[in-house]
């Protein structure tokens, strides 16, 4: 068994070192099962030291020139040689216990999964970070076509809808791990506040998801503020 850990990164020089250090430590959990693993960082057209930091941490680095989370994740997955792909955001720090729980779920026969999240400073908007950690069987990911490149946000929700159809067909499970939540940054909530997110949600509902296909509407993810 081989696991590929994919980290999409856009101008993440501040948080990436800590994140990659945590991911490396967490990947040791796979070795407990005799599994191999690899770390892949997709530099999503960064203008800072993101790629340099990733290379220094021993990660494989791929480059995606179009600034879009879906494309960055797909580019990283295209390089992945593992039987399973783990997607971890560059501002997140998984624990070895979380990766071991995911490995246990894989051994139990699941098709894909995610995790609850925890912020350093708890906030009622924590659910907004639910897509920070995703894992799925590589064959299933490719069968679904990967992340939709029509979407600039909520691409993980769209992917899970398609994965759930495969899971029903194959009588397998989609799991959400909760014993060891993913630790992730609360910077978006600190930089923009819950009112900005509330307006975005309302506009998304009114537009029937139209905002998710417009990069300008999804500025919170793309304006470069860090």
Secondary structure, DSSP 8 states (H G I E B T S, - for coil): -EEEEEEEESS-TTTHHHHHHHHHHHHHHHHTTT-EEEEEEEE-S-SSSHHHHHHHTT-EEEE--S--HHHHHHHHHHH--SSEEEEE-TTEE--HHHHHHHHHHHHTT-SEEEEEEEESS--TTGGGGGGGEEEEEHHHHHHHTSS-TT-SS-HHHHHHHHHHHHHHHHT--EEEEEEEEEEE--HHHHHHHHHHHHHHHHHHHHTTTGGGG-TTTTHHHHS---
